[in-house]
Amino acid sequence: MNSLHSKAVDEDHSYLSSGKKRCYQTSKKRNCPAKIRVKRILKFPEYKIIGQPTARKKRQVSQQLKAEFSIQTRREPVTYVHIDSVDDHQYHLTGELAGFTQPIDKRVICQIKQLALEGHRNVSSVRILLKELAKELAPEAPENNRRFFPTNDDIRTHIYQTIVGSNLRSAQEDQANVRKLLETPGKFAEELKYLSDQQMGLLLPERHFYIISTTNGIETQYKTLKHFYLKEFGIGKSLANVLEVLLDKFFPDSQLSYRRENIKSFEESRNYSPEVPAFLRNRPRKFMRHCLDRLPPNVNEIKKEDIQHCGDS
């Protein structure tokens, strides 16, 4: 009876995910024709051609150099670099929009790991220190450039990886550690229990909830404001202080996150998988996944003969 019931449920909800993670935007490579050309040559000043460099003179100097060449021969290494202009770039985002999808600079990642090892585990404090580094590396870079201004999630991820090591623990190990922490009375016992009940994967106090999973998102935004922004930036409990946090931190960060998630869905940002139809490309990721889970072959196709006309009204 249970197997029949499960089969009926599967047929009624055949659009549900099978558990496999699918990659819809497969690559950032857009076949851009722009290139960086590098040539490295050796110059021999003592064998410089005087006058017009004819073929005969070149041949004579070359033969002389080969005959007299030794370890004492003076040489000067020279590197020539040719970088195509911005106008030569095609098929991908450029300018300010490209900054949203830039990979994080390796020097910034090393700085995050170094700060984490020194005991800096607070995302906001690390972010402030990284701004000073960004001024040295790229003084003119805007704050929406992810290469020098990583997001809070980026900073949190690298701090977490530094703490637990390069190999992240498995889900079973995380659950075991959570149970151990819950059994030990401590400062964060209630917070850890809440995170465990909500099945949150990353157990850090600075966790904030940008992904909207409730009906209208109000509850989620409230948790973000209360548990992250007011906790990190709130000085007092006055209404003025709450408004300052909203206007100076919460609203700008939310708008930046909204733009970033939309720009990441652009076809110019990453190539789409062939399974994604044209009318679903350049759409918000959650909307695209919602539609794909309800399209064949994930669900049975509704045939024309299965539709009955019941009247004009």
N, C-alpha and C positions, 0 to 999 in steps of 0.2 A: 504493500500500500504506500509506504514511504517512497519507494523508488518511482512508482507511478506519479505520485504527487510532485516529486522533484523533476520528473520529465516534463510534466505539464507546466511547472513554473519556468523551466528552461525554455519551453516553446513560447510561453507568453512573454518572456523577457529575453528573447534571443539577442537583443541589442547590447546586453551587458558585456563588460570587458571580460576577456578570457584570462586576464592576469598577465599577459605578455606586454612588455613595454614597447611601444612603437615609436619610431623616430620619423616625424613628418617633414622636418626641415633638415636634410641630410648633410649639407655641406655649405661652407661659406665661399667656396671657390666659384667664381662667376666668369671665368675665362677672360679676365681683363687683359687687354693688350699692353698695358703699361709695364715697363721693365726697369730694372736697375742693372746697368752694365758696368763691370769692374774689370780693369786690365792692370796687371802688374808687370813692369818691365825693368831691365837693368840698363843703366846708362854707363858708358865708358868715356869719361871726359877727355882722356889723353888721346882718344882715337876719333875725335870729332872731325867731321868732314868740313873742309874749308871751301867756301864758295858754293857753286851750284852742285847739289847732290845727285850727280848723274849715276847711271847704272854702273859705269866703269869704275868711278871713284868708290862706290859702295862695295863693289867686288874686291877692289884692291885693299881697302881698309879692313874688310872682313877677313881676308886672307892673312893680313898682317896681325890682326888681333888673335887669330887662331894659332899663328906661329909663335907669338910672344906671350900668350896668356899664361899666367901663373897665379899663385896664391897672393902675391904682392900686387897684382894688377888692381888699380883703383876702380871702384865701381860705386854707382849710386842707384839704389832701388827707388823707383817712382811708381805711384799708383794713380791711375786715372779712373774717375767715377763719373758716370753719366746717369742722371736721374730724369726720367720723363716728367713732363709738367702735369699739373692737375688736370688740364684739359684732355690729356691722353687717356685718362681713366674712364672706363665704360662699364655698364651693366651692374654697378653696385653703388651703395651709398657713399657719398663724399661730403666733406665739410662737417658741419655741426652734427648732423644726424649720424654720421659714421662713428662719432665718439661713443654713442650708446652701446655699440657692439664690439668695441675694441677689447682685445685680451689684456689682462692686467700685466703691467711691466714687471719683469723678473726682479728688478731692484726693489720695487714696492712690495712684492711677495716676500723677499728676503727680510725687508724691514719689519713686516707684520710678524714673521716667525721670530725674529730677534726680540721684538717687543713682548711677544707672548712668553718666550723663555725667560725674559727679565721680570715677569710677573704682571704684565699689563693684560688683563683679561676683559676689560670693559671696552665695548665696541666704540663708544663715544670718545673715550680718551685716546684710543688708538687712532681714530679718524682725525682727531685734532693734530696729533703728531705727524700723521701722513700728509696733512696739508702743508706742513712746513717742508717736508721732503719734496712734495710736488712743486713748490715754488723754486726749489733748487734745480730739479730735473727739467721742468717745462714751465717757466714763469708765465707764458701766455696761454697755457692750456685751460679751456673752460671747465667748470666743475661737472659738466655732463660727460666729460671724456673719461671713460671707464679705465683707460690705460693708467692714468695717474690718480684718479679719484674713484677707487673701487666702492661698490655698494656696501651697505651694512651686512647683507648676506654674504658677500665675498669675504669681508673682513672676518666675520664670525666663522665661516667655513675654514679659513686658513688658521685661525686661532685654535679651533677644535682639532684640526689635523695635526697641528704642532703638539698639542697636549697629549693626544692619544697615540701619536705616531703616524707614519705614512700609510699604514694599513688600517683602515677603519674597522672597528669591531663588528662582528656579525650581529644580527638582530637578537639571536639567542643570548649572546654575551651581554648585550645592552639590557635585555629584560632581567637577566640574573643580577646585574649590577644595580638596576633600579630597585628590585625587591630587597637587595641588601641595604640600600640607602633608606628605603621606606621603613625597614625594621630598626634603623638606628636613629634615635631622637637627635634632632639637629635643627639648625637654623632654617634649612630649606626643605624640611620634611613635607610640609603642606604643599609647597610649590611643586615638588617632585611628584607627589601623589596626584595633583591636578593634571600635570603634564602626562602622567601615565594613563589617567582616565581618559584623556583626550587623544591618546595614542600619538603623541608628538614624538618625532624621531630624534630631534636635536635637543638635548637636555642642557640648555644654557639659560641663565636668568635673563639675558638680554633678548630672548626670542620674541619677535613680534609677528603679527599675523596679517600680512598683506593679502593673502589669498582669501577671497570672499567665498564662504561655504554656507552661510545662513541665507534665509529667504531674501532679506533686503540689505544685509551687510552692516546694519547699524550696530549689532552686538559685537561683531568682529572689530569694527573701527573703534568702538569704545574700549575693547580690551587692548588694542594697540596703543591708544592714547594713554590709558591708565597704567598698563604694565610696562611700557617702554618709555614713552616720551615724558610723562609726568614724573616717572621714577628717575629718569636720567637728567632732565632739564628743569624740573620744577623746584623752585627755591622755597616757596611758601605754599599755603593752601588758599590764598585769596583768589577771587574771580579774575583780577587783573593778571595774576601770574598764569592762570590757566589760558587766558586769551593770548598772552604773549607766546606761550608754547604753541598754541594753535596756529597763530599767524606767522611766527618766525621759523618754526620747525615742522610741525605736523602737516600743514597744508602744502608748503613747498616740496617736502619730501614725497608726499602722496602724489602730487602732480608729476614730479619727476619719475616716480615709479610707474605711473600710468603711461606716460609717454614712452618709457623704456620698453615696457611689455608690448606696446603696440608696434614700436619700431622693430623689435625682434621678430615680429610676425611678417615683416615685409619680405616679399620675394627677392628684393635686392640685397637683403641681409643674409639669407641662406636659401639654397635651392630646395624646392619642395620635392617630396617623394612622388613618383608617378601615380601612386594610389590616391593622391589628393586631387580632386577635380578642380578645374580652373575657377569655378564659381565659389569655391571655399578657400582659395588662396588669398593672402593679404587680409585675413580675418583674424579676430581674437582667437587665441589658441583654445580656450575652453569652448567657444562656440563651434570651432572647427571639429573638435573631438566629439562634441555632442551630436553633430550632424553625421559624422562618419560612423559612429556607433549605431546609427539608425538607418544606414544605407546598405544595400547588398554589397558584398556577401555576408555581412554581419547579421542581417535579418532576411527573412523570406520575402521575395519580391511579390508585391500585390499585382496580380494580373488583371487585365481589363475585364475578363469574364467573371471575376469575383466581385465586381462592383455592380450594385443594383441601383437603378434610378427610382427614388421614392417620391418624386414630385418636385415642382419648381420652388416651393416654399422651403 
